[in-house]
């Protein structure tokens, strides 16, 4: 089960922190990705963390603005989003995959809406 939270409406340049609690898994067995999807747009992976190492990697579009972190003991990942832009508006989902380079997600949550206004 995925429980995502933290989305909302924010002005350009603002910040949000998304959370995702994933129950029923062993973190070390997975990579966890935050991907986003805007209406009419393709899914975009923005950040991924390897469960066993806690090492994160980022899409070029968010590098330097977003930070992904995890706590294995809490089965939780976070996405700190700073300097938000209108193009960051989307539904953000956390998802499980075998490794960060694999964009075929096994399971994902219902998502949380992020809206960045001018």
C-alpha positions as CSV (number, residue, x, y, z in Angstrom):
1,X,0.0,0.0,0.0
2,X,1.2,3.5,-0.9
3,X,0.2,6.6,1.1
4,X,1.3,9.8,-0.7
5,X,0.8,13.2,0.8
6,X,2.1,16.7,0.7
7,X,0.8,18.0,-2.6
8,X,-1.0,21.3,-2.9
9,X,-1.1,24.7,-4.5
10,X,2.0,26.9,-4.4
11,X,3.3,30.0,-6.1
12,X,6.2,30.1,-8.5
13,X,9.4,29.8,-6.5
14,X,7.8,28.1,-3.6
15,X,8.4,24.8,-2.0
16,X,6.6,21.6,-1.2
17,X,7.6,18.3,0.5
18,X,6.0,15.2,-0.7
19,X,5.9,12.0,1.4
20,X,5.2,8.4,0.5
21,X,4.8,5.6,3.0
22,X,5.0,2.2,1.4
23,X,3.8,-0.7,3.5
24,X,4.5,-4.4,3.0
25,X,7.9,-4.2,1.3
26,X,11.5,-4.5,2.2
27,X,13.2,-1.3,1.1
28,X,16.5,-3.1,0.2
29,X,14.7,-5.1,-2.5
30,X,13.6,-2.1,-4.5
31,X,14.3,1.2,-6.1
32,X,11.7,3.8,-5.4
33,X,10.9,6.4,-8.0
34,X,8.9,9.6,-7.9
35,X,7.3,10.1,-11.3
36,X,4.9,12.8,-12.4
37,X,2.2,13.0,-15.1
38,X,0.5,16.1,-16.3
39,X,-2.7,16.0,-18.4
40,X,-1.9,15.1,-22.0
41,X,1.8,14.5,-21.2
42,X,3.9,11.4,-20.9
43,X,4.9,10.1,-17.5
44,X,8.2,11.6,-16.4
45,X,10.5,10.0,-13.7
46,X,11.9,12.9,-11.7
47,X,13.8,11.2,-8.9
48,X,14.8,7.7,-7.9
49,X,16.5,6.3,-4.8
50,X,18.0,2.9,-4.4
51,X,16.5,1.3,-1.3
52,X,19.6,-0.4,-0.1
53,X,22.0,2.5,-0.5
54,X,19.9,5.6,-0.2
55,X,21.6,7.1,-3.2
56,X,19.3,9.2,-5.3
57,X,19.4,10.3,-8.9
58,X,17.5,13.0,-10.7
59,X,16.0,14.1,-14.0
60,X,17.8,17.0,-15.6
61,X,14.5,19.0,-15.4
62,X,14.6,19.0,-11.5
63,X,18.3,18.5,-10.7
64,X,19.4,21.1,-8.2
65,X,15.8,21.9,-7.2
66,X,14.5,18.6,-5.9
67,X,15.9,16.3,-3.3
68,X,14.8,12.8,-2.6
69,X,15.5,11.0,0.7
70,X,14.4,7.9,2.4
71,X,14.1,6.2,5.8
72,X,14.1,2.4,5.6
73,X,13.0,2.1,9.2
74,X,9.9,4.1,8.4
75,X,9.4,2.7,4.9
76,X,9.1,6.3,3.8
77,X,10.5,8.4,1.0
78,X,10.3,12.1,0.6
79,X,10.6,14.6,-2.3
80,X,11.7,18.1,-1.3
81,X,10.8,20.4,-4.1
82,X,12.2,23.9,-4.1
83,X,12.1,26.8,-6.7
84,X,9.0,25.3,-8.1
85,X,8.0,26.3,-11.7
86,X,4.6,26.1,-13.5
87,X,5.9,23.2,-15.5
88,X,6.3,21.2,-12.3
89,X,2.5,21.1,-12.1
90,X,1.4,17.4,-12.3
91,X,0.2,14.5,-10.3
92,X,3.2,13.0,-8.5
93,X,3.3,9.3,-7.8
94,X,5.8,7.1,-5.9
95,X,6.5,3.8,-7.5
96,X,8.5,0.6,-7.1
97,X,10.9,-0.7,-9.6
98,X,13.8,-3.2,-9.6
99,X,16.4,-0.5,-10.2
100,X,16.4,3.2,-11.1
101,X,17.3,2.6,-14.7
102,X,14.2,0.4,-15.1
103,X,11.2,2.5,-15.9
104,X,8.8,-0.4,-15.9
105,X,7.2,0.1,-12.5
106,X,5.8,-2.8,-10.6
107,X,3.3,-0.8,-8.5
108,X,2.6,2.8,-7.7
109,X,0.4,4.9,-5.6
110,X,-2.7,7.0,-6.5
111,X,-0.6,10.2,-6.5
112,X,-0.8,13.7,-5.0
113,X,-1.5,16.8,-7.0
114,X,1.0,19.6,-7.2
115,X,-0.1,22.9,-8.8
116,X,2.3,25.8,-9.3
117,X,0.7,29.1,-10.0
118,X,2.1,32.3,-11.4
